[in-house]
C-alpha cells in the first residue's frame, strides 16, 4: 500500500480498488456530468413552491398524526415524503 493509500478512509480505498479492477470508470463527458450535478444541487436550494393538494380526509388525519409523532409540521412531512419518492429513496411496495 502506498503512502497516499494509507491516508484514505475505508470507502475511498474501496473506490480505488473498483477503479483498479476496471469496475468503476470515468464517464466520457465528466464536465457535463459535473455541471448537471452542480445544477441539481442549486435546484435543491431553490425557494419552495406553494401547492394545493387534495387528499382524503383519512390521509389528512393520518398525516397530522404521523407529523405529531415526528414533532414536525404536517406540511414538512408531506413535502419530505414527496421528495423522497421523487428522488428514488422511497418506492412503492410491489
C-alpha positions in Angstrom: 0.0 0.0 0.0 1.4 3.4 -0.9 1.7 6.4 1.4 -1.3 8.0 -0.3 -3.4 4.9 0.1 -2.6 4.8 3.8 -4.3 8.3 4.1 -7.6 7.0 2.5 -10.6 6.0 4.6 -12.3 2.6 4.0 -14.8 3.9 1.5 -12.1 5.7 -0.5 -9.9 2.5 -0.6 -12.9 0.5 -1.8 -13.5 3.0 -4.6 -9.8 2.9 -5.6 -10.0 -0.9 -5.7 -13.0 -0.7 -8.0 -11.1 1.6 -10.3 -8.1 -0.7 -10.3 -10.2 -3.7 -11.2 -11.9 -1.7 -14.0 -15.3 -1.9 -12.4 -15.5 1.8 -11.9 -14.7 4.1 -14.9 -14.8 7.8 -15.5 -17.8 8.9 -17.6 -16.8 10.2 -21.0 -18.5 13.6 -20.5 -17.3 14.3 -17.0 -17.5 18.1 -17.3 -21.1 17.9 -18.5 -21.9 15.5 -15.6 -20.3 17.8 -13.1 -22.4 20.7 -14.4 -25.5 18.6 -14.2 -24.7 17.8 -10.5 -24.0 21.4 -9.7 -27.3 22.5 -11.3 -29.2 19.7 -9.4 -27.6 21.0 -6.1 -28.6 24.6 -6.9 -32.1 23.4 -7.6 -32.5 21.7 -4.3 -31.7 25.0 -2.6 -34.3 27.0 -4.6 -37.2 28.6 -2.9 -40.2 26.3 -2.2 -43.3 26.5 -4.3 -46.8 26.6 -2.7 -49.1 23.9 -4.0 -52.7 22.9 -3.2 -53.2 19.2 -2.7 -56.4 17.3 -2.5 -56.4 14.2 -0.3 -58.8 12.0 1.5 -59.8 13.2 5.0 -58.4 9.9 6.4 -55.0 10.5 4.8 -55.1 14.1 6.0 -55.6 12.9 9.6 -53.0 10.2 9.3 -50.5 12.8 8.0 -51.3 15.0 11.0 -50.9 12.1 13.4 -47.6 11.0 11.9 -46.3 14.5 11.9 -47.2 15.0 15.5 -45.3 11.7 16.3 -42.2 13.1 14.5 -42.6 16.5 16.0 -42.8 18.3 12.7 -45.5 20.3 10.8 -47.6 18.1 8.6 -46.6 20.1 5.5 -43.0 19.3 6.2 -43.8 15.6 6.5 -45.8 15.6 3.2 -43.0 17.5 1.4 -40.4 15.1 2.7 -42.4 12.0 1.6 -42.9 13.5 -1.9 -39.2 14.5 -2.2 -38.0 11.0 -1.1 -40.4 9.3 -3.5 -39.4 11.5 -6.5 -35.7 11.2 -5.8 -35.9 7.4 -5.7 -35.2 7.0 -2.0 -38.7 5.7 -1.4 -40.5 3.2 -3.6 -43.9 1.5 -3.8 -44.2 -1.9 -2.3 -45.0 -4.3 -5.1 
